[in-house]
Amino acid sequence: MKPSQKERSAGAIIFSINGHRSYLLLHYPEGHWDFPKGHIEQDEEEKQAALREIKEETGISNIKFIEDFKEKIHYFYTGEKKLISKEVIFYLAEADSQEITISFEHIGFIWLPYKESLERLTYKNAKGLLERAEILLNSN
């Protein structure tokens, strides 16, 4: 089956340092745990979309993007009986607060240290993103 539709989204791996580094994971209604992300709207830059989605989904508006981190993942999913090809661009960003106002799109959230985040994330591609983020942060 060939994909009948293409989608592009942007998001971020968000971390905060409150004594130790923790990562923000969102609990989606379908049951999986992942990072904040969403559709890139027409005439919107990737980073703008990531910022907008972070604010909409978490209430976080004050973040600092970490240079040298921009990762793409690609996957297929079925929506409305169509195969959809999806590309998601992820950035790495530090939040200055762990205060979250969760959106209606999610059923929960959690801040966890690296190892626990790795265990909680549902998808292999998200785990790979987190591993690369942790390596970069530890190298600085």
C-alpha positions as CSV (number, residue, x, y, z in Angstrom):
1,M,0.0,0.0,0.0
2,K,1.4,3.4,-1.0
3,P,1.0,6.3,1.3
4,S,-1.9,8.5,0.1
5,Q,-1.0,11.4,2.2
6,K,2.1,13.1,3.7
7,E,2.3,15.0,7.0
8,R,5.0,17.1,8.6
9,S,5.2,17.9,12.2
10,A,7.6,19.5,14.6
11,G,8.2,19.1,18.3
12,A,10.8,19.0,21.0
13,I,12.5,16.9,23.6
14,I,12.1,19.2,26.6
15,F,14.3,18.9,29.7
16,S,14.5,20.9,32.9
17,I,17.2,21.0,35.6
18,N,15.8,21.0,39.1
19,G,18.7,19.4,41.1
20,H,19.0,16.9,38.2
21,R,18.0,16.8,34.6
22,S,14.5,15.5,33.9
23,Y,12.7,15.0,30.6
24,L,9.0,15.8,29.9
25,L,6.9,13.0,28.5
26,L,3.3,13.4,27.5
27,H,0.7,10.6,27.9
28,Y,-1.5,10.4,24.8
29,P,-5.1,9.1,24.8
30,E,-4.1,6.1,22.7
31,G,-1.9,5.0,25.6
32,H,1.6,5.8,24.4
33,W,4.2,8.2,26.0
34,D,6.0,10.6,23.7
35,F,7.3,14.1,23.3
36,P,5.2,17.2,22.5
37,K,4.8,17.6,18.8
38,G,2.2,18.7,16.2
39,H,1.5,19.7,12.6
40,I,3.5,22.4,10.9
41,E,0.9,24.9,9.6
42,Q,1.1,26.5,6.2
43,D,3.7,29.4,6.1
44,E,5.1,28.3,9.4
45,E,8.8,27.5,10.1
46,E,9.7,24.2,11.8
47,K,11.0,25.9,14.9
48,Q,7.9,28.2,15.1
49,A,5.7,25.1,14.9
50,A,7.6,23.4,17.7
51,L,7.3,26.5,19.9
52,R,3.6,26.8,19.2
53,E,2.9,23.1,19.9
54,I,4.9,23.2,23.1
55,K,2.9,26.1,24.4
56,E,-0.4,24.6,23.3
57,E,0.3,21.1,24.7
58,T,2.1,22.0,27.9
59,G,1.7,25.7,28.6
60,I,5.4,26.2,28.6
61,S,6.4,29.4,26.7
62,N,9.9,30.1,28.1
63,I,12.3,27.6,26.5
64,K,15.8,27.8,25.2
65,F,16.7,25.7,22.2
66,I,19.9,23.8,22.4
67,E,22.1,24.4,19.3
68,D,23.4,21.5,17.3
69,F,20.3,19.3,17.8
70,K,17.7,18.9,15.0
71,E,16.6,15.3,14.3
72,K,14.1,13.9,11.9
73,I,12.1,10.8,12.3
74,H,9.9,9.2,9.7
75,Y,7.1,6.7,10.1
76,F,3.9,5.5,8.6
77,Y,0.5,5.2,10.3
78,T,-3.1,4.5,9.2
79,G,-5.7,7.2,9.6
80,E,-9.2,7.1,8.2
81,K,-8.3,3.9,6.2
82,K,-5.4,5.7,4.5
83,L,-1.7,5.0,4.9
84,I,0.0,8.3,5.9
85,S,3.7,9.1,5.6
86,K,4.8,11.3,8.5
87,E,8.0,13.2,9.1
88,V,8.6,14.9,12.4
89,I,11.4,17.3,13.2
90,F,12.5,17.4,16.8
91,Y,14.5,20.0,18.6
92,L,16.0,19.9,22.1
93,A,14.9,22.6,24.5
94,E,15.4,23.5,28.1
95,A,12.4,24.7,30.1
96,D,13.0,27.1,33.0
97,S,10.1,25.6,34.9
98,Q,8.4,22.2,35.4
99,E,5.0,23.7,35.7
100,I,2.7,22.2,33.1
101,T,-0.8,23.1,31.9
102,I,-1.7,20.0,30.0
103,S,-3.9,20.3,26.9
104,F,-7.1,18.4,26.1
105,E,-5.0,16.4,23.6
106,H,-3.3,14.5,26.4
107,I,-4.3,12.5,29.5
108,G,-1.2,13.1,31.6
109,F,2.5,14.1,31.8
110,I,5.5,13.2,33.8
111,W,9.0,14.6,34.4
112,L,11.5,11.7,34.6
113,P,15.3,11.3,34.7
114,Y,17.0,9.9,31.6
115,K,16.9,6.1,32.4
116,E,13.3,6.2,33.5
117,S,12.3,8.3,30.5
118,L,13.9,5.8,28.2
119,E,11.9,3.0,29.9
120,R,8.6,5.0,29.8
121,L,8.8,6.1,26.1
122,T,6.7,3.8,23.9
123,Y,8.4,4.0,20.5
124,K,11.8,3.0,19.5
125,N,12.4,6.1,17.4
126,A,11.5,8.3,20.4
127,K,14.0,6.3,22.5
128,G,16.7,6.9,19.9
129,L,16.0,10.7,19.9
130,L,16.3,10.7,23.7
131,E,19.6,8.8,23.6
132,R,21.0,11.3,21.1
133,A,19.8,14.2,23.2
134,E,21.4,12.8,26.4
135,I,24.7,12.2,24.6
136,L,24.8,15.8,23.3
137,L,23.9,17.3,26.8
138,N,26.5,15.1,28.5
139,S,29.2,16.3,26.0
140,N,28.7,20.0,26.8
